[in-house]
Amino acid sequence: MYQDLVGDWIVTQSWGDYTENKCACNQTVSTSYQDARLMVREIRKQLKRKGFRHVARKETQLGFEFDH
C-alpha cells in the first residue's frame, strides 16, 4: 500500500511465479487511507484462511545520495 503523487492510496496485489513467467498484478485505487487499510486487512484475512502466513524480513536501505 502506498500513496501516489495525487494523494490516492494504491493497494497492489501480485501472485504467481515470476521464474515461470506465470504471474499477474492488480492495483486498486482508493481515495482514503482508511479504505485502503481495510482492503489490506481483508486481503490478509483471505490469505490466512488459505493457509498463508506472514514472514518478517529485514529491508536494507541503499545509501543513494541525491543531493549532488
C-alpha positions as CSV (number, residue, x, y, z in Angstrom):
1,M,0.0,0.0,0.0
2,Y,1.4,3.4,-0.9
3,Q,0.2,6.9,-1.7
4,D,0.7,8.2,-5.2
5,L,1.6,11.7,-6.3
6,V,-2.0,12.9,-6.5
7,G,-2.9,11.7,-3.0
8,D,-4.7,8.5,-3.8
9,W,-3.9,5.3,-1.9
10,I,-2.8,2.3,-4.1
11,V,-3.2,-1.3,-2.9
12,T,-1.1,-3.6,-5.0
13,Q,-1.6,-7.4,-5.1
14,S,0.7,-9.8,-7.1
15,W,0.7,-13.5,-7.4
16,G,2.2,-16.3,-9.5
17,D,5.7,-17.4,-10.4
18,Y,8.0,-14.9,-11.9
19,T,10.5,-17.5,-12.8
20,E,7.9,-19.3,-15.0
21,N,6.5,-16.0,-16.4
22,K,3.2,-17.0,-14.9
23,C,2.4,-14.0,-12.8
24,A,-0.1,-11.2,-12.5
25,C,-0.6,-8.0,-10.7
26,N,-3.6,-5.9,-9.6
27,Q,-3.7,-2.4,-8.3
28,T,-6.7,-0.9,-6.6
29,V,-7.1,2.8,-6.1
30,S,-8.7,4.3,-3.0
31,T,-9.2,7.9,-2.2
32,S,-9.0,7.3,1.6
33,Y,-6.3,5.8,3.8
34,Q,-8.9,4.1,5.9
35,D,-10.5,2.3,3.0
36,A,-7.1,1.2,1.7
37,R,-6.2,-0.2,5.1
38,L,-9.5,-2.0,5.2
39,M,-8.7,-3.6,1.8
40,V,-5.3,-4.8,3.1
41,R,-6.9,-6.3,6.2
42,E,-9.4,-8.2,4.1
43,I,-6.7,-9.5,1.8
44,R,-4.7,-10.7,4.9
45,K,-7.7,-12.5,6.3
46,Q,-8.3,-14.2,3.0
47,L,-4.7,-15.3,2.7
48,K,-4.7,-16.5,6.3
49,R,-7.8,-18.6,5.7
50,K,-6.0,-20.2,2.7
51,G,-3.0,-21.1,4.9
52,F,-0.6,-18.4,4.1
53,R,1.4,-16.7,6.8
54,H,3.4,-13.5,7.1
55,V,7.2,-13.9,7.3
56,A,9.0,-10.9,8.6
57,R,12.0,-9.8,6.7
58,K,14.6,-7.1,7.1
59,E,14.9,-4.4,4.5
60,T,18.2,-2.8,3.6
61,Q,18.2,0.8,2.6
62,L,20.6,1.6,-0.2
63,G,22.6,4.8,0.6
64,F,21.9,6.7,-2.6
65,E,22.8,10.4,-2.3
66,F,20.5,12.6,-4.5
67,D,21.6,16.0,-3.2
68,H,24.6,16.5,-5.6
